[in-house]
Amino acid sequence: MSILEFLDYLAIAVFAATGALSASRKQLDIVGFIFLAALTGIGGGTFRDVILGQLPVFWVRNPNYMLVCLGSGILVYFTAHLLESRYKLLLWLDAIGLSAYAALGAAKGLAATGSPVVAIVTGMLTSAFGGVLRDIVAGEPSVLLRPEIYISAALAGAAVFTGASALGMSQLSCFAAAMATCLVIRGGALIFGWTFPVYRARPGRNPNDIL
């Protein structure tokens, strides 16, 4: 199994587990666990393949990816009650999945187009899409709307992968550097509450002052 394939399975398994954890918070049945696990696990990769025109998408070409989602959903169904804080675990597993998919999305974008810009964008978008779908369907507060840094961590990871590839580093080194960058930034945001300055509304001007 290549590094690319291993990362693909890892990211899908981890993201699928976050979907199943969302199902546990909503107290769904086992079918709901499997559905949310599959939706979250394959959502980002499906979006990536559609953007890059790689059809049929990866899980249609290789159904083993769907079996990984099935396994994650069933495993979480029987073990979620053992966890003291499922939401905290959800956020950390999401951070790991985000890191893996930031690197993987960048790698596939770069391989498909040769464009560093496309690689960074596909890495950023595909790493976040599965989590967005999960939160929308499960009715959870979206990770995108949390105050801590999220998208920027994926952007940094994808950029590091692309830059490392341009420098001629080995594939393993590129993946390691990209995942470490994304995970450190997202992990620091979760632990220390790192944020960017937010927009502050300003009072409207008096119409008389405009004249």
C-alpha positions as CSV (number, residue, x, y, z in Angstrom):
1,M,0.0,0.0,0.0
2,S,1.4,3.4,-1.0
3,I,1.6,6.4,1.3
4,L,-1.2,8.0,-0.7
5,E,-3.5,5.0,-0.3
6,F,-2.7,4.7,3.4
7,L,-3.5,8.4,4.0
8,D,-6.7,8.0,2.1
9,Y,-7.9,5.1,4.3
10,L,-6.7,6.9,7.4
11,A,-8.5,10.1,6.6
12,I,-11.7,8.3,5.7
13,A,-11.7,6.2,8.8
14,V,-11.1,9.2,11.1
15,F,-13.7,11.4,9.4
16,A,-16.2,8.5,9.4
17,A,-15.7,8.2,13.2
18,T,-16.5,11.9,13.7
19,G,-19.7,11.4,11.7
20,A,-20.6,8.4,13.9
21,L,-19.8,10.4,17.0
22,S,-22.2,13.1,15.9
23,A,-24.8,10.3,15.5
24,S,-24.1,9.2,19.1
25,R,-24.8,12.8,20.3
26,K,-28.1,12.7,18.5
27,Q,-28.9,9.2,19.9
28,L,-29.5,7.7,16.5
29,D,-29.9,4.0,15.6
30,I,-27.1,2.0,14.0
31,V,-28.3,2.9,10.5
32,G,-28.0,6.6,11.4
33,F,-24.4,5.9,12.6
34,I,-23.4,4.2,9.4
35,F,-25.1,6.9,7.2
36,L,-23.3,9.8,9.0
37,A,-20.0,7.9,9.0
38,A,-20.2,7.3,5.3
39,L,-21.4,10.8,4.5
40,T,-18.5,12.3,6.5
41,G,-15.9,9.8,5.4
42,I,-16.4,10.0,1.7
43,G,-17.8,13.5,1.4
44,G,-14.5,15.4,1.1
45,G,-12.9,12.9,-1.3
46,T,-16.0,12.8,-3.5
47,F,-15.9,16.6,-3.7
48,R,-12.3,16.5,-4.6
49,D,-12.8,14.0,-7.4
50,V,-15.7,15.9,-8.9
51,I,-13.7,19.1,-8.9
52,L,-10.7,17.4,-10.5
53,G,-13.0,15.5,-13.0
54,Q,-11.8,12.1,-11.8
55,L,-15.0,10.1,-12.4
56,P,-16.3,7.8,-11.3
57,V,-15.3,8.9,-7.8
58,F,-12.8,7.0,-5.7
59,W,-15.3,4.9,-3.6
60,V,-17.1,3.8,-6.8
61,R,-13.8,2.6,-8.2
62,N,-12.8,1.0,-4.9
63,P,-15.7,0.0,-2.6
64,N,-13.3,-0.9,0.2
65,Y,-13.5,2.8,1.2
66,M,-17.2,2.3,1.9
67,L,-16.4,-0.7,4.0
68,V,-14.0,1.4,6.1
69,C,-16.9,3.8,6.7
70,L,-19.1,0.9,7.6
71,G,-16.6,-0.4,10.1
72,S,-16.0,3.0,11.7
73,G,-19.7,3.5,12.1
74,I,-20.3,0.1,13.7
75,L,-17.3,0.4,16.0
76,V,-18.4,3.9,17.3
77,Y,-21.9,2.6,17.8
78,F,-20.7,0.0,20.3
79,T,-18.0,2.1,22.0
80,A,-19.3,5.7,22.1
81,H,-20.8,5.2,25.5
82,L,-17.3,4.6,27.0
83,L,-16.3,8.2,26.1
84,E,-16.6,10.9,28.7
85,S,-16.6,13.8,26.3
86,R,-17.6,12.8,22.8
87,Y,-17.6,16.3,21.4
88,K,-14.0,16.9,22.5
89,L,-13.0,13.6,20.8
90,L,-15.0,14.6,17.7
91,L,-13.0,17.9,17.5
92,W,-9.6,16.2,17.8
93,L,-10.4,13.4,15.4
94,D,-11.7,16.1,13.0
95,A,-8.3,17.8,13.4
96,I,-6.5,14.6,12.5
97,G,-8.7,14.0,9.5
98,L,-8.4,17.6,8.4
99,S,-4.6,17.3,8.5
100,A,-4.6,14.1,6.5
101,Y,-7.0,15.4,3.9
102,A,-5.2,18.7,3.5
103,A,-2.1,16.8,2.5
104,L,-4.0,14.2,0.4
105,G,-6.1,16.8,-1.4
106,A,-3.1,18.8,-2.3
107,A,-1.2,15.7,-3.5
108,K,-4.1,14.7,-5.8
109,G,-4.7,18.2,-7.0
110,L,-1.0,18.6,-7.9
111,A,-0.9,15.2,-9.6
112,A,-4.0,15.9,-11.6
113,T,-3.1,19.4,-12.8
114,G,0.5,20.3,-11.9
115,S,-0.7,23.6,-10.6
116,P,0.4,24.7,-7.1
117,V,-2.6,27.0,-6.8
118,V,-5.0,24.2,-7.6
119,A,-3.2,21.9,-5.2
120,I,-3.6,24.3,-2.3
121,V,-7.2,25.0,-3.0
122,T,-8.2,21.3,-3.4
123,G,-6.3,20.5,-0.2
124,M,-8.1,23.2,1.7
125,L,-11.6,22.5,0.3
126,T,-11.6,18.8,0.4
127,S,-10.3,18.6,3.9
128,A,-13.1,20.7,5.2
129,F,-16.1,19.5,3.1
130,G,-16.8,16.3,5.0
131,G,-17.0,18.0,8.3
132,V,-19.3,20.7,6.9
133,L,-21.6,18.0,5.5
134,R,-21.6,16.2,8.9
135,D,-22.5,19.2,10.9
136,I,-25.3,20.3,8.5
137,V,-27.0,16.9,8.5
138,A,-26.5,16.2,12.2
139,G,-27.7,19.7,13.1
140,E,-24.4,20.4,15.0
141,P,-22.8,23.9,15.2
142,S,-20.5,24.0,12.1
143,V,-16.8,23.7,12.7
144,L,-16.4,26.5,10.2
145,L,-18.3,28.9,12.5
146,R,-16.3,28.1,15.6
147,P,-14.0,31.0,16.7
148,E,-10.8,28.9,16.6
149,I,-8.7,28.7,13.4
150,Y,-9.9,25.9,11.1
151,I,-9.8,26.6,7.4
152,S,-6.4,28.4,7.8
153,A,-4.9,25.3,9.3
154,A,-5.9,23.3,6.2
155,L,-4.7,26.0,3.9
156,A,-1.3,26.0,5.7
157,G,-1.0,22.2,5.5
158,A,-1.8,22.2,1.8
159,A,0.6,25.0,1.1
160,V,3.4,23.2,3.0
161,F,2.8,20.0,1.0
162,T,2.9,22.0,-2.3
163,G,6.0,23.9,-1.3
164,A,7.8,20.8,-0.1
165,S,7.0,19.0,-3.3
166,A,8.4,22.0,-5.3
167,L,11.6,21.6,-3.3
168,G,12.0,18.0,-4.4
169,M,11.4,16.5,-1.0
170,S,10.3,12.8,-0.8
171,Q,6.6,12.1,-0.8
172,L,6.8,10.8,2.8
173,S,8.5,14.0,4.0
174,C,5.9,16.2,2.2
175,F,3.1,14.4,3.8
176,A,4.7,14.5,7.3
177,A,5.5,18.2,7.0
178,A,2.0,19.1,5.8
179,M,0.1,17.0,8.3
180,A,2.3,18.2,11.2
181,T,1.8,21.9,10.2
182,C,-2.0,21.5,9.9
183,L,-2.3,19.5,13.1
184,V,-0.1,21.9,15.2
185,I,-2.1,24.9,14.0
186,R,-5.5,23.3,14.5
187,G,-4.4,21.6,17.8
188,G,-3.0,24.9,19.1
189,A,-6.3,26.6,18.2
190,L,-8.3,24.0,20.2
191,I,-5.9,24.1,23.2
192,F,-5.1,27.8,23.3
193,G,-8.1,29.3,21.5
194,W,-6.0,30.8,18.7
195,T,-8.1,33.1,16.5
196,F,-7.8,35.8,13.9
197,P,-9.2,39.2,14.5
198,V,-12.9,39.2,13.6
199,Y,-14.9,41.9,11.8
200,R,-16.5,44.4,14.1
201,A,-19.5,46.2,12.9
202,R,-19.2,50.0,12.9
203,P,-22.1,52.4,13.6
204,G,-23.7,53.7,10.4
205,R,-23.0,57.3,9.4
206,N,-25.7,60.0,9.7
207,P,-27.2,60.5,6.2
208,N,-26.8,64.3,6.7
209,D,-23.0,63.8,7.0
210,I,-22.8,62.3,3.5
211,L,-24.3,65.4,1.8
